[in-house]
Amino acid sequence: MSITLHTHPFSSNGQKAQLMLDVLGLDYTTLEVPFEVERIEWHTAVNPMGGIPALVDDGFKLAESNTILRYLADREGREDLYPRDAKERATIDWVLDLWALVVRPALFSCEAAQYGIVLGTGAFSKEAAPEDEVQKKFDAVVPKLNQAMQVLDPVGPWACLGRRTIADIAATPVLHRVANAPVDLGQVPRMRAWADACLAMPEWQALIPMCGVPTR
Ligand SMILES: N[C@@H](CCC(=O)N[C@@H](CS)C(=O)NCC(=O)O)C(=O)O
């Protein structure tokens, strides 16, 4: 049995798949996909869309980071991370979709300014914007972030079900970026409490040196 993760150290979607593998304690190897517009052939042979990450599990090919998280939890029988109960599962899926389809896109202009991200060539492709510009972009999305955080368990700190699930693992890399951005996280208290819990995961702490995101 061998697992290979196609990823890039700065890809937040790659980081969440790698965090999941580490939480599960699985053995795997990584292949670094260059951040180039023309994606390298060995990667598109697995994920025709070229997005990072992709996973190959003994010849079984998979892409889309949230799909990879769901698959790995099921593969390992980890119902604590992704339960079979329809309502519990749907609650997690709601947070996963909310994060990927609403929150991440809202945060992206802030992230792109902070890390000089250019779509197609990745992070550090241009100079980072001045800190006050990053804060301004963040301020603009604060109302939307607070609105989205109302979907989470109000008690927390985990997103839902009163315990760590794949919803938390999925959000951790971007929460790390936000927590280390020159922004006032006090404006989004539920997000700050969530970030504190996620970033304290020992498996995430161990990944930080690899992922090229400066810690403030
Ligand atoms: N929905 C996909 C998104 C994949 C994706 O867009 N990955 C980023 C890296 S985090 C990427 O390949 N970006 C292309 C680029 O920035 O050039 C997933 O969740 O896996």
The ligand as an ORCA input file, in Angstrom:
! r2SCAN-3c Opt
* xyz 0 1
  N     -11.016     23.000     -5.524
  C      -9.650     22.570     -5.604
  C      -8.778     23.785     -5.765
  C      -7.405     23.397     -6.194
  C      -6.549     24.618     -6.393
  O      -6.967     25.606     -7.047
  N      -5.363     24.571     -5.855
  C      -4.489     25.700     -5.944
  C      -3.383     25.611     -4.954
  S      -3.991     25.840     -3.318
  C      -3.915     25.764     -7.298
  O      -3.616     24.746     -7.909
  N      -3.814     26.984     -7.753
  C      -3.332     27.269     -9.033
  C      -2.467     28.451     -9.039
  O      -2.471     29.229     -8.077
  O      -1.752     28.554    -10.004
  C      -9.274     21.803     -4.325
  O      -9.876     22.065     -3.276
  O      -8.415     20.926     -4.394
*
